[in-house]
Amino acid sequence: MKRFSLKFMLIFILSLFSSFTYADGVFSRYYNGRFNYVINVPTTKYENGVGGTENLNFVKNSNLIPTKNFFSAYEGANSDGLTIQDINGNIIILAYGSYFLNSEEVNGLSRETIRNSFEYDRLNYNLFLRKYYNGDLPKNIDPLKYDYNKNLFIYGENVAYNTIGKNFYVISYIEENKIVYKKVIYSKDSNAYIVFQASYLPKDKKFMDKLVVEMVNSIKY
C-alpha cells in the first residue's frame, strides 16, 4: 500500500481548501437597454435606480472572483450603466453609456469650447495644440481622438499604456496611488460611447488585470 507523508497530505488539504474558497465567484450578464450593450460582470445582482434589486443571468463560475458577494453593484438613476465595487471600496468598476465624453462635446466641440475648458481647468492650451495637433486644431475635430489626446495630456508621465483604434481608445495610468484602466468605444449604431473604467490598488493588480481583460472582452454592442 502506498504511503503519503504528513507534509504531502497537509499541502493537499490546504490546496483543496483554497480551491473551495475561490470557487464561489461568478460572472453574470448585464444588459443595458438605454445604450444597447451587454457586459459580463462579477456579481449576481444589482440595485436599480428606484430602490429595487435586479437579478442577473448566470454566465459562468470563475476563480478570478473570490466569492459571489465580493462585489456589489448599483445602476444609476438615469439607467446608463453600473457602478461595481468590492467589499472594502478599494476597487471601483464603471460600465456605462454616454452621448458625450466631456463638457466640450456637450457644448459643441470647437476651438472656443476647448480653449474655454482648458482655461477653466488651468491647462496649457497652446502646449496641447503643439503636442497633439501641430499647433492648430482641424476644422472637423474627432471627438474620440480629442478625448484620448486630452487624457494623455492630463496624465502625462503617469500613463503606463495607451492605444487608439478606429472606434476605440484605451489608456491606463496612475492616479492617487491607484491603477486606472479606461476603454472607450464608439458605437455607430447608437451614436454613443460605451465606457469601461476600473481603478484599483497596486496590491490587487495581478487579480484585477485578469478580471479587467475578462470584462472588456465580453462587451458587445
N, C-alpha and C positions, 0 to 999 in steps of 0.2 A: 504493500500500500504506500502511495506517495505521500510524503510528509511536507507540510508547508511551515516555514519558520514563523515565529510570532511577529517578526518585523514585517514579513510579507503580508500576513493577514491584517495587520494594523493599517498598512498602506492601502490595501484593497478596500477595507471598510471605510477609510477616510475618503477615498476616491468615489466610492458608491454614494456616500452621504453628500459629497459635493455635487454629484450629478443630479441627485434628487433635489438639492437646494436650488439649482439653477434650471430645473426642468419645467417650472411653472409659468414662465413668461410666454406671452402670445402676441402675435400680430393680428390686428383686425382691420377691416376695410372701412375707410371713411369716405363718403361721397358728399361733395358739396354741390347742391343743386343750383345755387346762385351763379357760380362761376364754372360749373360743369367740369369738375376734375375729381379724381379719386387718388387716394394715397393710403398705403398701409401704415398703421400707427400702433405703438406699443402699449395699447390699453384696450379694454373690452367695452368701455362705455364713455360717455362724456355728458357734462351738464350743458343743457341748451340755454339759449339766451332768455328764456321765460321761466326759469326755475325748475324745469323738469330734467329727467335723465333719459338719455337715448342709448340703447344697447347697439353695439356694432357687430357686423357679421364676422365670424371667425375666419381667419386665413390659414394660420399655421402656428404650431408651437415653435418657440425659439429659445435657445440657451444664451442668446445675446442679452436677454432681458432677465434680471434677477427673479422677479415674481410678477404676476399679472397685476398686482396692486402697487408696483413700484412707481408707476406713473399715474397721474390723474390728468384729466383734460376737460376743457370747457370751450364752448363755442361763443363767439362774440354776439352781441345783441343784433348786429347787422348781418349775421349769418355769412360772414366772409371766409371763415375757417376756424381752425382750432389753435388753442394755446395748450401746450403739454408741459408739465413739469414733474420733477421727481419729488420724493418724499421730503427732502431737505431744502428744496427750492434752489439747488445749485445748478441744475440742468433745466434750461428753458428751450423748448422747441416750438416754432411757429410754422404753421402751414396755412396760407390764406391767399385769396384772390384780391386784386385791386385794379381799378381802371387807370390809376396814376401811380408813378413811382416816387414823386417828390412834389413839393409845392410849386416849383417852376412849371411842371407839366400841368398842374391844376389851373394855373393862371395863364396858360398858353405859352409853350416853350419858345422863348425868343431871346435875343441878346439882352433886351431890357429886363425881363424877368430873371434871367440868370445873373446879370450884374447886380440887380437888387438883392437877390438871395445871397450872393457872395458877400456883399457889403453888410447885410444883416448878420450873417454868421461870422463876420470878420475873417474871411478867407481872401487870399490874394488872387483876385480875378485875372489880372494880366499874366501872372505866372502860370495859372491854369491854362489860359489860352495858348501861351508859348509852348507849354509842355505837351498838350494833347491836340491842339488844333493849328499848329504852326502860326500862332499869333492872331488868328481870326476865325470866328465861328462860321460854318457854312450857312447858306440860306435856308436849307432844309436840315434841321438838326434831328438826328436819330435819337429818340428818347431813351432807348435801351442802352445804346453806346454812351450817351451822355451820362446816364446814371452810373454806369460802370466806371467811366473816367473820373467822375466826381468822387466815387468811393475810393479809387486808387489814390486820388489827390489827398483826400482827407486822412486816410490811414497810412499812407506813405511807407516808411520803413517797417511798420508793423505788419505789412502784408506778407504772408507766407506763401500764398498760392493764388494765382488768378488766371482766368482764361475767358475768352468770349467767342461765341459762335454766331450763326446766322440769326437764331431766335432765342438765345440764352446767354447768360454770363454766370460765372462762378468766382467768388472771392472768399478767401479765408485770411483772417487777421487776428491780432491780439488786441483786446480792449479791456481795460480794468482787470488785468491778470486772468482773463478768460479767453479761451479759443472761440472764435466766432466763424461759423461756416454759413455762407449765404449763396443760394442759387435762385436766379430769377429767370423765368421762362415766359416768353410772349406767345400767347395763343391767338392766332389769326382768326379762328372761328368765332371766338367770343370777344375779340378785340380787347383783351385784358391780360393782365400779368398774373402768373402763379408764382408765389414767393415761398421759398422754404428757407428757414433760418434756425440754426442751433447754436447755443452758447453753453460752454461747459468748462470746468476747471481742468488744468493740465493733468491732474491725477486720474481723471476719467477718460483721457484721450484714447487709450487702447480700446476700451469698451465702446466709447461713443463714435469713434471713427467708423467702426463696423456697422453700428446702428444707423448712422447717417447715410452710408452707402446703400444699405438695405431700403431705407425710406425713400431716398431720392430716386433710386432705380424703379421704385413702384409707382411713381407719379404717372398718371395717364390723364389726357385731356382731349 
